[in-house]
Amino acid sequence: MAVSSKFICLLGLFVVVVVNVAMLERVDGAGECGKSSPDDEAMKLAPCATAAQDEKAAVSDSCCSQVKRIGQNPACLCAVLLSNTAKASGIKPQIAITIPKRCNIPNRPVGYKCGAYTLP
């Protein structure tokens, strides 16, 4: 009886260790935006709020700077523009997706598909 209870305890400990390791890898793993979440990156686009709601609004230098940084990874840029934070902020993806062009960002990912939208 004592051997089987030790075995069960060891097995339980093993399961806990495996689950913890799996959770650490999931937390530290890279997503579309590396170790940062699209929602966290979306918060950095606060200077773009007006430009992402009105295509006639001027795009600030600080907005262009952030979009240029995030846009180096098109998958991240798409994830940010389609994130829950962006939606909650009133961002209109069909307008926000035009910001890289409006900023005259060279080497932007023209034609990259972001869900139902395509980067111009």
Backbone hydrogen bonds, N-H to C=O, Kabsch-Sander energy under -0.5 kcal/mol:
donor,donor_aa,acceptor,acceptor_aa,energy
5,S,1,M,-1.8
6,K,2,A,-1.7
7,F,3,V,-2.2
8,I,4,S,-2.2
9,C,5,S,-2.1
10,L,6,K,-2.7
11,L,7,F,-2.7
12,G,8,I,-2.6
13,L,9,C,-2.4
14,F,10,L,-2.6
15,V,11,L,-2.3
16,V,12,G,-2.1
17,V,13,L,-2.4
18,V,14,F,-2.6
19,V,15,V,-2.5
20,N,16,V,-2.4
21,V,17,V,-2.5
22,A,18,V,-2.4
23,M,19,V,-2.3
24,L,20,N,-2.3
25,E,21,V,-2.3
26,R,22,A,-1.9
27,V,23,M,-2.4
28,D,24,L,-2.8
29,G,25,E,-1.4
31,G,34,G,-2.7
34,G,31,G,-1.7
36,S,33,C,-1.5
41,E,37,S,-2.3
42,A,38,P,-2.3
43,M,39,D,-1.3
44,K,40,D,-0.7
44,K,41,E,-0.8
45,L,42,A,-1.5
46,A,43,M,-1.1
48,C,45,L,-2.3
49,A,46,A,-1.8
52,A,48,C,-2.3
53,Q,50,T,-1.4
54,D,50,T,-1.5
57,A,54,D,-1.7
60,S,58,A,-0.6
64,C,60,S,-2.5
65,S,61,D,-2.4
66,Q,62,S,-1.9
67,V,63,C,-2.8
68,K,64,C,-2.6
69,R,65,S,-1.9
70,I,66,Q,-2.8
71,G,67,V,-3.0
72,Q,69,R,-0.9
73,N,70,I,-1.9
76,C,73,N,-0.7
77,L,73,N,-2.3
78,C,74,P,-2.5
79,A,75,A,-2.2
80,V,76,C,-2.7
81,L,77,L,-2.6
82,L,78,C,-1.9
83,S,80,V,-1.4
87,K,83,S,-2.3
88,A,84,N,-2.8
89,S,85,T,-1.5
90,G,87,K,-1.6
91,I,86,A,-2.4
92,K,52,A,-2.1
95,I,92,K,-1.8
96,A,52,A,-0.5
96,A,92,K,-3.2
97,I,93,P,-2.3
98,T,95,I,-1.8
99,I,96,A,-1.7
102,R,98,T,-2.5
103,C,99,I,-2.1
104,N,101,K,-1.6
105,I,100,P,-2.3
108,R,105,I,-1.0
110,V,108,R,-2.4
111,G,119,L,-3.4
112,Y,109,P,-2.1
114,C,117,Y,-3.6
115,G,113,K,-0.6
117,Y,114,C,-2.6
119,L,112,Y,-2.7
